[in-house]
Structures are given as structure tokens and as C-alpha cells.
Amino acid sequence: MEKDKRELEQDLQLVRRMRRCGHLLYHKYNLSNGSQMRLLLRLRGNPMSQKELTEQLGVQPGSMSEMLAKVERAGLVEKRRSEGDRRIYQLRLTDEGLAQADRFEKEQAQQAVWLLEPLGDAQKLQLFSLLETLIAHWEPEGPPKDAVKQIEKTQNEKE
């Protein structure tokens, strides 16, 4: 029984460490989702319709409308009628939008180098692999509704 408690405590400590990393990345190093920046990066060199952009970014149409209104007001994106189909508007970056996307990408790259500096190449690959495993496990459905019961069942089986 003691080993099970120790394993559970280790799991809890890992989750706390991951939460701390997420907090630092989001708040201290400003690596939030950056939806507007992702929008700009996606449009760089690739004009597309609002529907296409909404699908590629995986956001709700209402959220996309709000984001587009903000970046249009800021002069970063413009709508033009599609040459192939005049009924459709294509979203394109303005010169300022392109410059801001380029600055953002450069800042992200510099930050990534600094954030991962303490890790060697093998450690980075290992971390990448571990994170991919967790993401694959978490993304499809999220935790089962009876996760607590499953943990208790597993613990009882080990006893």
C-alpha cells in the first residue's frame, strides 16, 4: 500500500510541476495562446477565406469574427474579393500585418532558444516525445468521467 501512495504522490508532484511550467510560460514569458498572432502567421503568404481560416485555427466562427474585427481595425489584415469567385472575400495581411507576424515569429524563436537552453539535444527529444505521448492521451476525449473510480480500482487491484 505504501508504494501506491508514493506513486500517487509522484504523479501529483509531476502534475504540479507541469502546472507550474504552464503558469510560467503563460504569465512570466507571455507565451499565451496568442490567437491573433496565430491568425497573422497563418495568413502570411497564404490569403484565404474567413471560413478556411476558422477551420485551420480550430476556433468558433463568432470568435474568428471578433479576432478579425480587431486585426482589421489595427490595420493588420484586409479583405479583398477573390479573383476566382467574386462572392468570396480573401483575407490578406497588410504590410504592417506582415511586419508584425515576422517580429512575432522572430521573438518566439529567440524565446524558445532561451527557454530550452538548459537541455541537451537528447533531453529535448525525450521531452518532445513525452509531451507528444501526453497530448495524444489528453486531446481526443479528455479524462474519463469515472477517472477517480478507475484510480481506486487500480489501487485496489495492486493490494
C-alpha positions as CSV (number, residue, x, y, z in Angstrom):
1,M,0.0,0.0,0.0
2,E,2.8,2.4,0.8
3,K,4.3,2.1,-2.7
4,D,0.9,3.0,-4.2
5,K,0.8,6.2,-2.0
6,R,4.3,7.0,-3.1
7,E,3.5,6.5,-6.7
8,L,0.4,8.7,-6.4
9,E,2.4,11.4,-4.7
10,Q,5.0,11.3,-7.5
11,D,2.2,11.6,-10.1
12,L,0.7,14.6,-8.2
13,Q,4.2,16.2,-8.0
14,L,4.6,15.8,-11.8
15,V,1.2,17.4,-12.4
16,R,2.1,20.3,-10.1
17,R,5.4,20.8,-12.0
18,M,3.6,20.8,-15.3
19,R,1.1,23.3,-14.0
20,R,4.0,25.5,-12.8
21,C,5.6,25.3,-16.2
22,G,2.4,26.2,-17.9
23,H,1.9,29.1,-15.5
24,L,5.4,30.4,-16.1
25,L,5.1,30.1,-19.9
26,Y,1.8,31.8,-19.9
27,H,2.3,34.6,-17.4
28,K,6.0,35.3,-17.0
29,Y,7.2,34.6,-20.6
30,N,3.9,35.7,-22.3
31,L,3.6,32.5,-24.3
32,S,-0.2,32.6,-24.2
33,N,-2.3,31.1,-27.0
34,G,-1.8,34.3,-29.0
35,S,-4.8,33.7,-31.2
36,Q,-4.3,37.0,-33.1
37,M,-0.7,36.2,-33.7
38,R,-1.5,32.7,-34.9
39,L,-4.0,34.3,-37.2
40,L,-1.4,36.6,-38.7
41,L,1.2,33.8,-39.0
42,R,-1.4,31.5,-40.8
43,L,-2.2,34.3,-43.3
44,R,1.4,35.2,-44.0
45,G,1.9,34.4,-47.7
46,N,-1.4,32.5,-47.8
47,P,-4.5,34.5,-48.3
48,M,-7.7,32.5,-47.5
49,S,-11.4,32.9,-46.8
50,Q,-12.7,33.5,-43.3
51,K,-14.2,30.0,-43.3
52,E,-10.9,28.4,-44.2
53,L,-9.0,30.3,-41.5
54,T,-11.7,29.5,-38.9
55,E,-11.3,25.8,-39.7
56,Q,-7.5,25.8,-39.7
57,L,-7.2,27.6,-36.4
58,G,-10.0,25.5,-34.9
59,V,-11.9,28.4,-33.4
60,Q,-15.6,29.1,-33.3
61,P,-16.9,31.4,-36.1
62,G,-18.0,34.0,-33.6
63,S,-14.6,34.1,-32.1
64,M,-13.0,34.4,-35.5
65,S,-15.3,37.4,-36.4
66,E,-14.1,39.2,-33.2
67,M,-10.5,38.5,-33.9
68,L,-10.8,39.7,-37.5
69,A,-12.5,42.8,-36.4
70,K,-9.7,43.7,-34.1
71,V,-6.9,43.0,-36.6
72,E,-8.7,44.8,-39.3
73,R,-9.2,47.9,-37.1
74,A,-5.5,47.7,-36.3
75,G,-4.7,47.7,-40.0
76,L,-3.0,44.3,-40.0
77,V,-5.5,42.4,-42.2
78,E,-7.6,43.4,-45.1
79,K,-10.5,41.7,-47.0
80,R,-10.4,41.6,-50.8
81,R,-12.8,39.9,-53.2
82,S,-11.5,36.6,-54.6
83,E,-10.4,36.8,-58.2
84,G,-11.8,33.3,-58.8
85,D,-15.1,33.9,-57.1
86,R,-16.2,37.5,-56.6
87,R,-18.7,36.3,-53.9
88,I,-15.9,35.3,-51.6
89,Y,-13.6,37.6,-49.7
90,Q,-10.0,36.6,-49.2
91,L,-8.2,37.7,-46.1
92,R,-4.7,39.1,-46.6
93,L,-2.1,40.6,-44.4
94,T,-1.2,44.3,-44.9
95,D,2.4,45.3,-44.9
96,E,2.1,46.2,-41.2
97,G,0.5,42.8,-40.5
98,L,3.3,41.0,-42.3
99,A,5.9,43.0,-40.4
100,Q,4.2,42.2,-37.1
101,A,3.9,38.5,-37.9
102,D,7.7,38.5,-38.8
103,R,8.6,40.2,-35.5
104,F,6.4,37.8,-33.5
105,E,8.0,34.7,-35.1
106,K,11.5,36.0,-34.5
107,E,10.7,36.8,-30.9
108,Q,9.2,33.3,-30.4
109,A,12.3,31.7,-31.9
110,Q,14.6,33.7,-29.6
111,Q,12.4,32.8,-26.6
112,A,12.4,29.1,-27.5
113,V,16.2,29.0,-27.6
114,W,16.5,30.7,-24.2
115,L,13.7,28.6,-22.6
116,L,15.2,25.3,-23.7
117,E,18.9,26.3,-23.3
118,P,19.5,24.1,-20.2
119,L,18.5,21.0,-22.1
120,G,20.8,19.0,-24.4
121,D,19.6,17.6,-27.7
122,A,18.8,14.2,-26.3
123,Q,16.8,15.8,-23.5
124,K,14.9,17.9,-25.9
125,L,14.0,14.9,-28.0
126,Q,13.0,13.0,-24.9
127,L,10.8,15.9,-23.6
128,F,9.2,16.2,-27.1
129,S,8.4,12.5,-27.1
130,L,6.9,12.6,-23.6
131,L,4.8,15.7,-24.4
132,E,3.5,14.1,-27.6
133,T,2.5,11.0,-25.6
134,L,0.6,13.1,-23.1
135,I,-1.1,15.3,-25.8
136,A,-2.2,12.2,-27.7
137,H,-3.7,10.8,-24.4
138,W,-5.3,14.0,-23.4
139,E,-6.7,15.5,-26.6
140,P,-9.1,13.0,-28.1
141,E,-11.7,12.8,-25.3
142,G,-10.2,14.2,-22.1
143,P,-10.3,12.3,-18.8
144,P,-13.0,9.6,-18.4
145,K,-15.9,10.8,-16.3
146,D,-15.1,7.9,-13.8
147,A,-11.4,8.6,-13.6
148,V,-11.4,8.6,-9.8
149,K,-13.2,5.3,-9.7
150,Q,-10.6,3.9,-12.2
151,I,-7.7,5.0,-10.0
152,E,-9.3,3.5,-6.9
153,K,-9.9,0.2,-8.8
154,T,-6.3,0.2,-9.9
155,Q,-5.1,0.8,-6.4
156,N,-7.3,-2.0,-5.0
157,E,-6.0,-4.4,-7.7
158,K,-2.4,-3.7,-6.6
159,E,-3.2,-4.5,-3.0
